[in-house]
Amino acid sequence: MAETNTEWTALLDPVDRLSEVMFGLLMTLTFTGTAAVTLGEGGTVEGILLAALGCNIAWGIVDGVMYLLRTVTERRRTIGLIGDLKTGDTAERSDAVRDLFAVSHSDKLTEDEAQAVARWVLRVSQGVEPVVLRREDFRAALLVFLLVVLSTLPPVVPFMIMEDVSAAMRVSNAIAVGMLVLIGWQLDQYIEHGSRLMRFLVPFIGVLLVATTIALGG
């Protein structure tokens, strides 16, 4: 089981995974945040929950497809740049290396350094089939979808088990803030070096974004 979990978590880096959870959570909060207004206009709790779930399913699909499109674009670009390394002259190889890595200040690479990198890239790419999409990419897209959709569940549970909508709203908001703190804490763990900024910054930004979205009618 641990190996299976590791395989799935390796499909996306920690920032991507946490960003998808945060995105799904904020999408849900835009629905639950307007619950009182919606109910006052004749809506139902079930309708709010179905709308939140349906919206996150739709955006989970969109995010998964966009992940695949981004992967195709980046991989095709890399394949093309490696082709330039194979066929280009010395100057073209240096330019291709800088484009390949797109590192800040890559223009400061010396000619010898750029050529050394070009030789290394050509060596490690020998015999490697240039595949645009792999099975792991589709699994990663599925993971994106699941993260967005499953992040809907915790904030909506109070509305499913509590009759008092106002109380359910408070509990739901507390759960959402707790999840945002946890996301920030995980980002701090990823940053390391004693970082404690994200556990405070992420909830603040999350609440601000939700408030802005609701105020603009989202």
Secondary structure, 3 states (H helix, E strand, C coil): CHHHHHHHHCCCCHHHHHHHHHHHHHHHHHHHCCHHHHHHCCCCHHHHHHHHHHHHHHHHHHHHHHHHHHHHHHHHHHHHHHHHHHHCCHHHHHHHHHHHHCCCCHHHCCHHHHHHHHHHHHHHCCCCCCCCCCHHHHHHHHHHHHHHHHCCHHHHHHHHHCCCHHHHHHHHHHHHHHHHHHHHHHHHHHHCCCCCCHHHHHHHHHHHHHHHHHHCCC
